[in-house]
């Protein structure tokens, strides 16, 4: 797994909208925050386009991302928001120039489509992190989400420590971190981007799902052999889950625990990432040492080789 080069002050960061449409004011805030951090910002030509629920047509969203991938001066590409639409343009992207000079692709939610392609097909790290749609304004206090993103882009990924959760499973493990939005990972099952679990630590998060559907997705991963060979499991936000009518009868965490009860690897609940207020940056594709105990969970990142 190769790691894109760290950014330095003055580098250019591109912002594009590969999926859902976005409020221009949100992008304006992101531009200000990134410029304040010392970077130059380049907006995609169609970042503010609107076509139904999408940020413009498939073709125009594709063109914006392709230009950012091909431009050697763009050192990182921030997806403005998720929503839906990334999978509609992925198969038409050309990564030939990108793979010669990899750059950071950043986002979460629907952007899991790109993470899966970069990590599983190209062997390049990417950043599961906050997006412009969530950037705090200058009037709001600094948050850990933006701070961890900026540190990661600068090549200074922080080793995290979080408090213990009562459902955690203790232990020490190591492996390559992969994952993203569970619904997206589930939608990629049976494709070339389906993840290989052996030796991996899986991160999952989701939002707004019916609990019975969460159960269906976890059962799919279990029966497909995706859970048994993991080295560890990290659960981020499982927010705004819907009990259903009648009530499904289990919480999101209970559903997940039931699906992994036959496995002994370490498990961390309540990691601050996903569709929640705190969304700390996670470098997918990087080797992680995970130490879970009664005192809490420690995340220690290994350095990867930068592509020459």
PASEBA-1860 file (N, C-alpha, C; in nm, 3 decimals):
! residues 308
1> XXXXXXXX> 0.085/-0.119/0.000/0.000/0.000/0.000/0.088/0.124/0.000 ~ 0.062/0.216/-0.094/0.141/0.337/-0.106/0.065/0.457/-0.049 ~ 0.144/0.551/0.003/0.088/0.669/0.068/0.117/0.793/-0.016 ~ 0.015/0.870/-0.054/0.040/0.995/-0.127/0.129/1.088/-0.045 ~ 0.197/1.176/-0.114/0.290/1.267/-0.048/0.217/1.363/0.046 ~ 0.285/1.399/0.154/0.231/1.497/0.248/0.226/1.635/0.182 ~ 0.127/1.712/0.221/0.114/1.848/0.168/0.202/1.945/0.246 ~ 0.244/2.050/0.179/0.316/2.160/0.244/0.240/2.289/0.217
9> XXXXXXXX> 0.265/2.389/0.298/0.195/2.517/0.282/0.216/2.570/0.140 ~ 0.109/2.617/0.081/0.114/2.667/-0.056/0.068/2.567/-0.158 ~ 0.055/2.440/-0.119/0.005/2.338/-0.212/-0.141/2.364/-0.247 ~ -0.182/2.309/-0.361/-0.320/2.327/-0.408/-0.407/2.208/-0.368 ~ -0.526/2.240/-0.317/-0.626/2.140/-0.283/-0.748/2.164/-0.370 ~ -0.795/2.060/-0.437/-0.914/2.072/-0.519/-1.039/2.033/-0.443 ~ -1.149/2.100/-0.472/-1.279/2.063/-0.416/-1.375/2.034/-0.531 ~ -1.433/1.914/-0.528/-1.528/1.874/-0.632/-1.652/1.815/-0.566
17> XXXXXXXX> -1.759/1.803/-0.643/-1.884/1.744/-0.593/-1.918/1.622/-0.679 ~ -1.869/1.504/-0.641/-1.889/1.386/-0.725/-2.023/1.317/-0.705 ~ -2.103/1.365/-0.610/-2.227/1.295/-0.577/-2.341/1.395/-0.560 ~ -2.382/1.420/-0.436/-2.495/1.508/-0.411/-2.464/1.656/-0.426 ~ -2.569/1.734/-0.449/-2.554/1.879/-0.463/-2.524/1.941/-0.327 ~ -2.461/2.059/-0.329/-2.419/2.122/-0.205/-2.449/2.270/-0.204 ~ -2.475/2.322/-0.085/-2.496/2.465/-0.065/-2.364/2.539/-0.088 ~ -2.359/2.636/-0.179/-2.235/2.709/-0.205/-2.174/2.773/-0.081
25> XXXXXXXX> -2.259/2.812/0.014/-2.207/2.874/0.135/-2.116/2.779/0.211 ~ -2.150/2.649/0.212/-2.069/2.550/0.279/-1.930/2.541/0.216 ~ -1.926/2.545/0.083/-1.798/2.538/0.014/-1.717/2.664/0.042 ~ -1.784/2.778/0.049/-1.715/2.903/0.080/-1.647/2.898/0.215 ~ -1.714/2.839/0.313/-1.654/2.824/0.446/-1.531/2.736/0.438 ~ -1.541/2.626/0.362/-1.429/2.534/0.349/-1.309/2.602/0.283 ~ -1.335/2.681/0.180/-1.227/2.753/0.113/-1.155/2.844/0.213 ~ -1.231/2.916/0.293/-1.171/3.005/0.392/-1.086/2.929/0.492
33> XXXXXXXX> -1.138/2.817/0.542/-1.064/2.741/0.642/-0.935/2.681/0.585 ~ -0.940/2.633/0.461/-0.822/2.575/0.400/-0.718/2.682/0.367 ~ -0.764/2.798/0.321/-0.670/2.906/0.294/-0.607/2.957/0.422 ~ -0.685/2.959/0.528/-0.632/2.998/0.658/-0.521/2.902/0.703 ~ -0.534/2.775/0.664/-0.435/2.674/0.699/-0.311/2.680/0.609 ~ -0.314/2.767/0.509/-0.196/2.788/0.425/-0.200/2.724/0.289 ~ -0.318/2.673/0.247/-0.328/2.606/0.118/-0.400/2.694/0.016 ~ -0.377/2.664/-0.111/-0.451/2.727/-0.219/-0.564/2.632/-0.260
41> XXXXXXXX> -0.679/2.686/-0.289/-0.795/2.603/-0.319/-0.839/2.624/-0.463 ~ -0.863/2.513/-0.531/-0.912/2.515/-0.669/-1.047/2.446/-0.671 ~ -1.150/2.516/-0.716/-1.284/2.458/-0.724/-1.308/2.394/-0.860 ~ -1.377/2.282/-0.859/-1.417/2.220/-0.983/-1.512/2.311/-1.059 ~ -1.514/2.300/-1.189/-1.598/2.387/-1.272/-1.746/2.366/-1.245 ~ -1.782/2.249/-1.195/-1.923/2.215/-1.178/-1.958/2.185/-1.032 ~ -1.878/2.235/-0.940/-1.898/2.201/-0.799/-2.033/2.246/-0.746 ~ -2.091/2.352/-0.808/-2.220/2.405/-0.761/-2.337/2.367/-0.852
49> XXXXXXXX> -2.312/2.282/-0.950/-2.419/2.243/-1.042/-2.530/2.168/-0.967 ~ -2.650/2.169/-1.024/-2.764/2.098/-0.966/-2.839/2.027/-1.077 ~ -2.860/1.899/-1.059/-2.946/1.821/-1.148/-3.020/1.719/-1.061 ~ -3.143/1.754/-1.027/-3.220/1.674/-0.933/-3.142/1.663/-0.801 ~ -3.114/1.543/-0.754/-3.043/1.532/-0.627/-2.892/1.540/-0.643 ~ -2.846/1.539/-0.767/-2.702/1.536/-0.793/-2.643/1.675/-0.810 ~ -2.509/1.681/-0.798/-2.436/1.805/-0.824/-2.405/1.812/-0.974 ~ -2.509/1.822/-1.052/-2.493/1.827/-1.196/-2.500/1.689/-1.261
57> XXXXXXXX> -2.478/1.687/-1.390/-2.486/1.562/-1.466/-2.371/1.469/-1.432 ~ -2.390/1.341/-1.462/-2.282/1.245/-1.443/-2.157/1.289/-1.520 ~ -2.175/1.334/-1.642/-2.062/1.372/-1.725/-1.983/1.488/-1.665 ~ -2.053/1.590/-1.615/-1.983/1.705/-1.560/-1.916/1.674/-1.426 ~ -1.979/1.589/-1.345/-1.914/1.549/-1.219/-1.790/1.466/-1.250 ~ -1.800/1.382/-1.352/-1.686/1.302/-1.396/-1.573/1.392/-1.445 ~ -1.605/1.490/-1.526/-1.502/1.580/-1.580/-1.428/1.652/-1.469 ~ -1.501/1.700/-1.370/-1.437/1.772/-1.259/-1.337/1.683/-1.186
65> XXXXXXXX> -1.379/1.562/-1.153/-1.290/1.473/-1.079/-1.173/1.430/-1.166 ~ -1.197/1.402/-1.293/-1.088/1.360/-1.381/-0.982/1.469/-1.393 ~ -1.026/1.593/-1.407/-0.930/1.704/-1.416/-0.845/1.714/-1.290 ~ -0.906/1.694/-1.174/-0.833/1.700/-1.048/-0.734/1.584/-1.037 ~ -0.776/1.466/-1.081/-0.686/1.350/-1.076/-0.565/1.369/-1.166 ~ -0.586/1.433/-1.280/-0.480/1.447/-1.380/-0.387/1.566/-1.357 ~ -0.432/1.665/-1.284/-0.355/1.788/-1.264/-0.242/1.764/-1.163 ~ -0.116/1.770/-1.205/-0.005/1.742/-1.113/0.009/1.846/-1.002
73> XXXXXXXX> -0.051/1.963/-1.019/-0.040/2.066/-0.916/-0.140/2.047/-0.803 ~ -0.243/1.967/-0.826/-0.342/1.938/-0.722/-0.287/1.825/-0.635 ~ -0.267/1.851/-0.507/-0.206/1.754/-0.418/-0.307/1.676/-0.334 ~ -0.430/1.723/-0.327/-0.536/1.652/-0.255/-0.669/1.693/-0.317 ~ -0.764/1.599/-0.317/-0.897/1.624/-0.371/-0.998/1.601/-0.260 ~ -1.067/1.708/-0.220/-1.171/1.698/-0.118/-1.307/1.688/-0.186 ~ -1.380/1.585/-0.152/-1.517/1.572/-0.200/-1.605/1.660/-0.113 ~ -1.685/1.745/-0.176/-1.762/1.845/-0.103/-1.864/1.782/-0.009
81> XXXXXXXX> -1.925/1.671/-0.051/-2.022/1.601/0.032/-2.045/1.461/-0.027 ~ -2.123/1.382/0.044/-2.159/1.250/-0.005/-2.293/1.255/-0.073 ~ -2.388/1.177/-0.021/-2.519/1.170/-0.085/-2.527/1.042/-0.166 ~ -2.538/1.056/-0.296/-2.534/0.942/-0.387/-2.488/0.990/-0.523 ~ -2.408/0.907/-0.590/-2.367/0.941/-0.725/-2.226/0.899/-0.762 ~ -2.140/0.872/-0.663/-2.001/0.838/-0.693/-1.990/0.713/-0.780 ~ -2.072/0.613/-0.751/-2.064/0.488/-0.826/-2.107/0.506/-0.972 ~ -2.183/0.611/-1.001/-2.230/0.635/-1.137/-2.118/0.685/-1.229
89> XXXXXXXX> -2.009/0.738/-1.170/-1.901/0.792/-1.252/-1.771/0.712/-1.241 ~ -1.762/0.625/-1.141/-1.636/0.557/-1.114/-1.582/0.480/-1.235 ~ -1.668/0.402/-1.302/-1.620/0.315/-1.409/-1.565/0.393/-1.529 ~ -1.596/0.522/-1.537/-1.549/0.603/-1.650/-1.423/0.682/-1.619 ~ -1.375/0.675/-1.494/-1.254/0.748/-1.456/-1.129/0.678/-1.507 ~ -1.029/0.759/-1.543/-0.899/0.709/-1.587/-0.796/0.743/-1.479 ~ -0.739/0.640/-1.417/-0.644/0.660/-1.307/-0.498/0.647/-1.352 ~ -0.472/0.648/-1.483/-0.335/0.628/-1.532/-0.239/0.734/-1.479
97> XXXXXXXX> -0.277/0.861/-1.489/-0.190/0.968/-1.439/-0.189/0.971/-1.287 ~ -0.301/0.942/-1.226/-0.309/0.941/-1.080/-0.212/0.840/-1.019 ~ -0.206/0.720/-1.075/-0.124/0.616/-1.016/0.024/0.647/-1.030 ~ 0.060/0.731/-1.126/0.200/0.773/-1.139/0.236/0.878/-1.035 ~ 0.137/0.950/-0.991/0.160/1.057/-0.892/0.038/1.066/-0.800 ~ 0.023/0.969/-0.709/-0.098/0.963/-0.625/-0.115/1.087/-0.537 ~ -0.240/1.119/-0.513/-0.273/1.232/-0.426/-0.384/1.188/-0.332 ~ -0.405/1.263/-0.227/-0.507/1.225/-0.129/-0.648/1.247/-0.185
105> XXXXXXXX> -0.731/1.146/-0.175/-0.874/1.158/-0.201/-0.943/1.154/-0.066 ~ -1.027/1.253/-0.037/-1.080/1.272/0.098/-1.232/1.277/0.099 ~ -1.292/1.207/0.195/-1.436/1.213/0.215/-1.485/1.093/0.291 ~ -1.615/1.088/0.312/-1.675/0.972/0.379/-1.813/0.949/0.318 ~ -1.892/0.861/0.377/-2.027/0.830/0.328/-2.019/0.772/0.187 ~ -2.081/0.835/0.088/-2.082/0.785/-0.049/-1.941/0.777/-0.108 ~ -1.847/0.851/-0.051/-1.709/0.852/-0.101/-1.640/0.719/-0.069 ~ -1.705/0.634/0.010/-1.655/0.499/0.035/-1.633/0.425/-0.098
113> XXXXXXXX> -1.709/0.459/-0.201/-1.690/0.400/-0.333/-1.546/0.422/-0.381 ~ -1.497/0.545/-0.368/-1.360/0.576/-0.412/-1.256/0.512/-0.320 ~ -1.282/0.515/-0.189/-1.190/0.449/-0.096/-1.173/0.302/-0.134 ~ -1.283/0.237/-0.164/-1.278/0.094/-0.196/-1.197/0.068/-0.322 ~ -1.212/0.154/-0.421/-1.136/0.137/-0.544/-0.987/0.162/-0.521 ~ -0.956/0.272/-0.452/-0.815/0.307/-0.428/-0.745/0.202/-0.344 ~ -0.810/0.157/-0.237/-0.747/0.061/-0.145/-0.742/-0.079/-0.201 ~ -0.851/-0.126/-0.261/-0.860/-0.265/-0.304/-0.806/-0.291/-0.444
121> XXXXXXXX> -0.811/-0.192/-0.531/-0.769/-0.212/-0.669/-0.632/-0.149/-0.697 ~ -0.613/-0.023/-0.655/-0.490/0.049/-0.688/-0.382/0.036/-0.582 ~ -0.419/0.000/-0.460/-0.319/-0.012/-0.353/-0.266/0.122/-0.307 ~ -0.353/0.222/-0.298/-0.315/0.356/-0.256/-0.399/0.398/-0.135 ~ -0.335/0.460/-0.038/-0.407/0.510/0.079/-0.503/0.623/0.042 ~ -0.606/0.640/0.124/-0.700/0.751/0.109/-0.747/0.793/0.247 ~ -0.814/0.906/0.255/-0.854/0.959/0.385/-1.005/0.958/0.404 ~ -1.052/0.881/0.499/-1.191/0.886/0.543/-1.196/1.000/0.645
129> XXXXXXXX> -1.258/1.110/0.607/-1.250/1.230/0.691/-1.364/1.325/0.661 ~ -1.372/1.429/0.741/-1.476/1.530/0.725/-1.469/1.596/0.588 ~ -1.580/1.651/0.543/-1.590/1.713/0.412/-1.637/1.858/0.425 ~ -1.622/1.939/0.320/-1.666/2.078/0.326/-1.808/2.098/0.376 ~ -1.898/2.004/0.350/-2.035/2.018/0.397/-2.042/2.027/0.549 ~ -1.937/1.980/0.617/-1.934/1.979/0.763/-1.834/2.076/0.825 ~ -1.758/2.148/0.743/-1.655/2.236/0.799/-1.717/2.341/0.890 ~ -1.654/2.366/1.006/-1.704/2.471/1.095/-1.674/2.609/1.039
137> XXXXXXXX> -1.763/2.703/1.061/-1.739/2.841/1.017/-1.633/2.905/1.107 ~ -1.586/3.021/1.067/-1.485/3.091/1.144/-1.539/3.134/1.281 ~ -1.671/3.145/1.293/-1.732/3.187/1.420/-1.744/3.071/1.519 ~ -1.736/2.949/1.465/-1.745/2.832/1.551/-1.606/2.792/1.599 ~ -1.602/2.727/1.715/-1.472/2.687/1.767/-1.413/2.575/1.682 ~ -1.280/2.567/1.684/-1.211/2.462/1.609/-1.258/2.324/1.657 ~ -1.275/2.232/1.564/-1.317/2.098/1.605/-1.212/1.995/1.568 ~ -1.218/1.881/1.632/-1.120/1.776/1.609/-1.128/1.719/1.468
145> XXXXXXXX> -1.247/1.725/1.407/-1.265/1.670/1.273/-1.173/1.741/1.174 ~ -1.180/1.873/1.170/-1.097/1.950/1.078/-0.950/1.940/1.117 ~ -0.922/1.944/1.246/-0.784/1.936/1.292/-0.716/1.806/1.250 ~ -0.787/1.692/1.266/-0.726/1.564/1.229/-0.710/1.553/1.077 ~ -0.801/1.614/1.002/-0.787/1.615/0.857/-0.661/1.691/0.816 ~ -0.643/1.811/0.870/-0.528/1.893/0.833/-0.398/1.827/0.874 ~ -0.395/1.765/0.991/-0.275/1.694/1.035/-0.244/1.578/0.941 ~ -0.347/1.506/0.901/-0.326/1.391/0.813/-0.274/1.434/0.676
153> XXXXXXXX> -0.330/1.540/0.620/-0.284/1.589/0.491/-0.139/1.633/0.496 ~ -0.097/1.684/0.611/0.040/1.732/0.628/0.137/1.619/0.662 ~ 0.087/1.495/0.664/0.173/1.381/0.692/0.200/1.359/0.838 ~ 0.113/1.414/0.921/0.133/1.405/1.067/0.010/1.343/1.132 ~ -0.027/1.223/1.086/-0.144/1.156/1.141/-0.123/1.129/1.290 ~ -0.223/1.166/1.368/-0.212/1.152/1.512/-0.246/1.009/1.556 ~ -0.173/0.962/1.658/-0.210/0.837/1.723/-0.323/0.869/1.820 ~ -0.434/0.800/1.805/-0.554/0.833/1.883/-0.564/0.749/2.010
161> XXXXXXXX> -0.627/0.808/2.111/-0.667/0.735/2.230/-0.810/0.778/2.264 ~ -0.899/0.681/2.281/-1.036/0.712/2.318/-1.075/0.632/2.442 ~ -1.175/0.679/2.512/-1.218/0.612/2.634/-1.282/0.477/2.603 ~ -1.282/0.391/2.702/-1.336/0.258/2.684/-1.489/0.260/2.674 ~ -1.543/0.168/2.597/-1.687/0.149/2.588/-1.720/0.014/2.649 ~ -1.833/0.005/2.716/-1.869/-0.117/2.789/-1.880/-0.240/2.700 ~ -1.904/-0.220/2.571/-1.919/-0.333/2.480/-1.789/-0.370/2.407 ~ -1.683/-0.292/2.430/-1.557/-0.323/2.363/-1.509/-0.464/2.396
169> XXXXXXXX> -1.435/-0.522/2.305/-1.370/-0.651/2.329/-1.220/-0.625/2.334 ~ -1.158/-0.652/2.448/-1.018/-0.619/2.470/-0.924/-0.709/2.392 ~ -0.804/-0.656/2.369/-0.700/-0.731/2.301/-0.610/-0.639/2.222 ~ -0.502/-0.695/2.170/-0.408/-0.620/2.087/-0.401/-0.686/1.950 ~ -0.407/-0.606/1.846/-0.403/-0.662/1.711/-0.337/-0.564/1.616 ~ -0.303/-0.611/1.498/-0.243/-0.527/1.395/-0.302/-0.566/1.259 ~ -0.311/-0.469/1.172/-0.360/-0.498/1.038/-0.383/-0.372/0.959 ~ -0.412/-0.389/0.831/-0.440/-0.276/0.743/-0.583/-0.229/0.765
177> XXXXXXXX> -0.600/-0.099/0.785/-0.733/-0.043/0.810/-0.807/-0.022/0.678 ~ -0.930/-0.074/0.673/-1.015/-0.057/0.555/-1.157/-0.025/0.601 ~ -1.247/0.001/0.506/-1.388/0.014/0.542/-1.453/0.140/0.492 ~ -1.546/0.191/0.575/-1.624/0.309/0.538/-1.769/0.290/0.574 ~ -1.855/0.348/0.493/-1.999/0.339/0.515/-2.047/0.197/0.486 ~ -2.116/0.137/0.584/-2.155/-0.003/0.572/-2.249/-0.026/0.453 ~ -2.345/0.063/0.433/-2.437/0.046/0.321/-2.365/0.044/0.187 ~ -2.262/0.128/0.174/-2.186/0.131/0.049/-2.103/0.004/0.035
185> XXXXXXXX> -2.038/-0.039/0.144/-1.961/-0.163/0.138/-2.051/-0.280/0.099 ~ -2.170/-0.283/0.154/-2.269/-0.387/0.123/-2.306/-0.382/-0.025 ~ -2.322/-0.261/-0.080/-2.361/-0.246/-0.220/-2.252/-0.290/-0.316 ~ -2.127/-0.296/-0.268/-2.014/-0.335/-0.352/-1.983/-0.484/-0.344 ~ -2.059/-0.557/-0.262/-2.039/-0.702/-0.251/-2.062/-0.766/-0.388 ~ -1.973/-0.855/-0.427/-1.985/-0.922/-0.556/-1.920/-0.848/-0.671 ~ -1.863/-0.730/-0.643/-1.792/-0.655/-0.746/-1.642/-0.668/-0.722 ~ -1.564/-0.615/-0.815/-1.418/-0.622/-0.800/-1.370/-0.538/-0.682
193> XXXXXXXX> -1.456/-0.451/-0.630/-1.417/-0.365/-0.517/-1.456/-0.423/-0.383 ~ -1.514/-0.540/-0.383/-1.547/-0.607/-0.258/-1.418/-0.629/-0.179 ~ -1.420/-0.603/-0.049/-1.296/-0.606/0.028/-1.254/-0.748/0.065 ~ -1.123/-0.767/0.074/-1.063/-0.892/0.120/-1.035/-0.876/0.270 ~ -1.096/-0.960/0.356/-1.086/-0.939/0.500/-0.958/-0.988/0.566 ~ -0.888/-1.080/0.502/-0.774/-1.143/0.569/-0.667/-1.040/0.607 ~ -0.634/-1.035/0.737/-0.531/-0.944/0.784/-0.574/-0.799/0.795 ~ -0.704/-0.773/0.786/-0.753/-0.635/0.787/-0.826/-0.601/0.917
201> XXXXXXXX> -0.823/-0.474/0.951/-0.907/-0.419/1.057/-1.016/-0.338/0.988 ~ -1.140/-0.374/1.011/-1.252/-0.312/0.939/-1.317/-0.203/1.022 ~ -1.336/-0.086/0.960/-1.413/0.024/1.020/-1.547/0.033/0.948 ~ -1.656/0.046/1.025/-1.788/0.065/0.965/-1.865/0.176/1.037 ~ -1.949/0.244/0.964/-2.040/0.345/1.019/-2.161/0.350/0.927 ~ -2.272/0.406/0.979/-2.390/0.422/0.894/-2.486/0.522/0.956 ~ -2.586/0.559/0.878/-2.682/0.659/0.924/-2.819/0.632/0.863 ~ -2.924/0.650/0.944/-3.060/0.649/0.894/-3.112/0.517/0.842
209> XXXXXXXX> -3.049/0.406/0.877/-3.092/0.276/0.826/-3.197/0.213/0.918 ~ -3.285/0.136/0.859/-3.373/0.051/0.937/-3.289/-0.056/1.005 ~ -3.320/-0.087/1.131/-3.239/-0.184/1.204/-3.244/-0.322/1.141 ~ -3.358/-0.358/1.081/-3.364/-0.487/1.015/-3.268/-0.493/0.896 ~ -3.248/-0.377/0.831/-3.156/-0.375/0.718/-3.011/-0.380/0.766 ~ -2.983/-0.318/0.879/-2.850/-0.332/0.938/-2.822/-0.480/0.967 ~ -2.922/-0.548/1.023/-2.909/-0.691/1.051/-2.884/-0.768/0.922 ~ -2.955/-0.734/0.817/-2.936/-0.801/0.687/-2.794/-0.782/0.636
217> XXXXXXXX> -2.742/-0.659/0.648/-2.607/-0.631/0.598/-2.503/-0.708/0.678 ~ -2.517/-0.710/0.810/-2.421/-0.782/0.893/-2.427/-0.932/0.867 ~ -2.546/-0.985/0.847/-2.560/-1.127/0.816/-2.496/-1.159/0.681 ~ -2.508/-1.067/0.587/-2.445/-1.084/0.457/-2.293/-1.093/0.472 ~ -2.235/-1.002/0.551/-2.090/-1.004/0.572/-2.048/-1.133/0.642 ~ -2.128/-1.175/0.738/-2.093/-1.297/0.812/-2.099/-1.420/0.722 ~ -2.209/-1.438/0.650/-2.224/-1.556/0.565/-2.127/-1.553/0.447 ~ -2.083/-1.434/0.410/-1.987/-1.421/0.301/-1.843/-1.437/0.345
225> XXXXXXXX> -1.821/-1.466/0.473/-1.686/-1.487/0.523/-1.607/-1.360/0.545 ~ -1.675/-1.246/0.548/-1.606/-1.118/0.561/-1.573/-1.081/0.706 ~ -1.635/-1.146/0.801/-1.612/-1.113/0.941/-1.518/-1.209/1.011 ~ -1.512/-1.332/0.966/-1.435/-1.435/1.037/-1.285/-1.418/1.027 ~ -1.236/-1.357/0.919/-1.091/-1.347/0.898/-1.033/-1.210/0.933 ~ -1.115/-1.124/0.990/-1.067/-0.992/1.030/-0.967/-1.001/1.145 ~ -0.884/-0.898/1.156/-0.796/-0.883/1.271/-0.859/-0.798/1.380 ~ -0.958/-0.720/1.344/-1.025/-0.634/1.440/-1.140/-0.562/1.373
233> XXXXXXXX> -1.227/-0.504/1.456/-1.344/-0.432/1.406/-1.361/-0.302/1.484 ~ -1.384/-0.193/1.411/-1.406/-0.061/1.472/-1.541/-0.010/1.425 ~ -1.625/0.028/1.520/-1.759/0.077/1.487/-1.765/0.226/1.517 ~ -1.795/0.306/1.415/-1.811/0.449/1.434/-1.955/0.483/1.462 ~ -2.000/0.596/1.412/-2.137/0.638/1.436/-2.238/0.546/1.370 ~ -2.338/0.506/1.446/-2.455/0.436/1.392/-2.573/0.525/1.430 ~ -2.586/0.633/1.357/-2.675/0.742/1.399/-2.810/0.738/1.328 ~ -2.912/0.786/1.401/-3.048/0.799/1.349/-3.103/0.667/1.293
241> XXXXXXXX> -3.067/0.558/1.358/-3.119/0.428/1.315/-3.268/0.418/1.346 ~ -3.340/0.347/1.262/-3.486/0.340/1.273/-3.529/0.202/1.324 ~ -3.604/0.201/1.435/-3.645/0.075/1.497/-3.743/-0.003/1.411 ~ -3.824/0.067/1.334/-3.923/0.002/1.249/-4.055/-0.019/1.320 ~ -4.155/-0.062/1.246/-4.288/-0.086/1.303/-4.342/-0.217/1.244 ~ -4.342/-0.325/1.322/-4.307/-0.330/1.465/-4.158/-0.317/1.490 ~ -4.125/-0.287/1.615/-3.987/-0.267/1.656/-3.904/-0.392/1.629 ~ -3.783/-0.373/1.574/-3.697/-0.487/1.544/-3.654/-0.561/1.671
249> XXXXXXXX> -3.641/-0.489/1.781/-3.614/-0.555/1.908/-3.468/-0.560/1.950 ~ -3.378/-0.508/1.870/-3.236/-0.503/1.905/-3.182/-0.366/1.868 ~ -3.080/-0.321/1.941/-3.011/-0.197/1.906/-2.910/-0.226/1.796 ~ -2.856/-0.120/1.737/-2.755/-0.136/1.633/-2.633/-0.211/1.688 ~ -2.591/-0.174/1.807/-2.474/-0.240/1.866/-2.502/-0.387/1.896 ~ -2.622/-0.418/1.941/-2.656/-0.558/1.968/-2.656/-0.641/1.840 ~ -2.701/-0.583/1.734/-2.700/-0.652/1.605/-2.557/-0.683/1.562 ~ -2.469/-0.585/1.577/-2.328/-0.605/1.538/-2.262/-0.709/1.627
257> XXXXXXXX> -2.284/-0.699/1.758/-2.226/-0.796/1.851/-2.270/-0.938/1.821 ~ -2.396/-0.954/1.790/-2.448/-1.087/1.758/-2.380/-1.146/1.635 ~ -2.346/-1.060/1.540/-2.286/-1.106/1.415/-2.141/-1.150/1.432 ~ -2.075/-1.102/1.539/-1.932/-1.135/1.558/-1.909/-1.215/1.685 ~ -2.015/-1.270/1.744/-2.001/-1.338/1.873/-1.911/-1.462/1.866 ~ -1.894/-1.520/1.750/-1.811/-1.640/1.738/-1.664/-1.610/1.711 ~ -1.628/-1.481/1.703/-1.491/-1.442/1.672/-1.430/-1.373/1.793 ~ -1.297/-1.380/1.802/-1.231/-1.334/1.924/-1.146/-1.208/1.909
265> XXXXXXXX> -1.144/-1.147/1.792/-1.058/-1.031/1.772/-1.109/-0.909/1.851 ~ -1.019/-0.810/1.875/-1.058/-0.688/1.946/-1.164/-0.610/1.870 ~ -1.253/-0.546/1.947/-1.361/-0.466/1.889/-1.371/-0.334/1.964 ~ -1.388/-0.226/1.888/-1.402/-0.092/1.946/-1.535/-0.032/1.904 ~ -1.614/0.010/1.999/-1.739/0.080/1.971/-1.722/0.230/1.997 ~ -1.806/0.306/1.931/-1.812/0.452/1.953/-1.687/0.525/1.910 ~ -1.619/0.480/1.804/-1.508/0.560/1.753/-1.568/0.686/1.689 ~ -1.508/0.803/1.714/-1.565/0.929/1.664/-1.542/0.951/1.515
273> XXXXXXXX> -1.617/0.879/1.433/-1.610/0.899/1.288/-1.741/0.854/1.227 ~ -1.781/0.921/1.120/-1.905/0.889/1.051/-1.997/1.008/1.044 ~ -2.127/0.981/1.037/-2.228/1.087/1.027/-2.263/1.140/1.166 ~ -2.161/1.188/1.235/-2.176/1.239/1.371/-2.093/1.367/1.384 ~ -2.110/1.436/1.497/-2.042/1.564/1.516/-1.890/1.551/1.505 ~ -1.835/1.452/1.575/-1.691/1.427/1.568/-1.664/1.327/1.457 ~ -1.579/1.364/1.363/-1.549/1.277/1.249/-1.399/1.280/1.224 ~ -1.326/1.205/1.304/-1.180/1.208/1.298/-1.130/1.138/1.173
281> XXXXXXXX> -1.020/1.190/1.121/-0.962/1.136/0.999/-0.905/0.995/1.022 ~ -0.932/0.906/0.928/-0.879/0.770/0.931/-0.808/0.742/0.798 ~ -0.679/0.713/0.802/-0.607/0.682/0.678/-0.630/0.537/0.635 ~ -0.723/0.517/0.545/-0.753/0.383/0.495/-0.636/0.331/0.413 ~ -0.606/0.203/0.434/-0.493/0.142/0.366/-0.366/0.143/0.448 ~ -0.368/0.212/0.562/-0.249/0.219/0.646/-0.250/0.108/0.752 ~ -0.131/0.065/0.789/-0.115/-0.038/0.890/-0.142/0.021/1.028 ~ -0.229/-0.044/1.103/-0.273/0.006/1.233/-0.246/-0.096/1.342
289> XXXXXXXX> -0.194/-0.050/1.453/-0.183/-0.131/1.575/-0.294/-0.084/1.668 ~ -0.379/-0.176/1.706/-0.495/-0.144/1.788/-0.484/-0.215/1.923 ~ -0.486/-0.136/2.030/-0.472/-0.188/2.166/-0.596/-0.149/2.245 ~ -0.679/-0.248/2.276/-0.805/-0.224/2.345/-0.798/-0.284/2.485 ~ -0.824/-0.202/2.587/-0.820/-0.248/2.725/-0.927/-0.176/2.806 ~ -0.932/-0.206/2.935/-1.028/-0.140/3.023/-1.003/0.011/3.030 ~ -0.880/0.052/3.003/-0.845/0.194/3.009/-0.892/0.270/2.884 ~ -0.916/0.198/2.776/-0.956/0.263/2.653/-0.898/0.192/2.532
297> XXXXXXXX> -0.899/0.260/2.418/-0.846/0.204/2.294/-0.740/0.298/2.237 ~ -0.625/0.240/2.201/-0.515/0.316/2.143/-0.497/0.277/1.997 ~ -0.481/0.379/1.913/-0.463/0.360/1.770/-0.326/0.414/1.732 ~ -0.238/0.327/1.686/-0.102/0.366/1.650/-0.079/0.334/1.504 ~ -0.043/0.436/1.426/-0.028/0.420/1.281/0.117/0.390/1.244 ~ 0.134/0.303/1.147/0.265/0.274/1.093/0.287/0.362/0.971 ~ 0.411/0.391/0.944/0.444/0.471/0.826/0.445/0.383/0.702 ~ 0.391/0.433/0.592/0.393/0.360/0.466/0.492/0.427/0.372
305> XXXX> 0.529/0.355/0.270/0.622/0.406/0.170/0.553/0.503/0.077 ~ 0.613/0.622/0.062/0.557/0.718/-0.033/0.601/0.679/-0.174 ~ 0.510/0.694/-0.268/0.543/0.659/-0.406/0.642/0.760/-0.464 ~ 0.737/0.708/-0.536/0.837/0.796/-0.598/0.794/0.832/-0.739
END
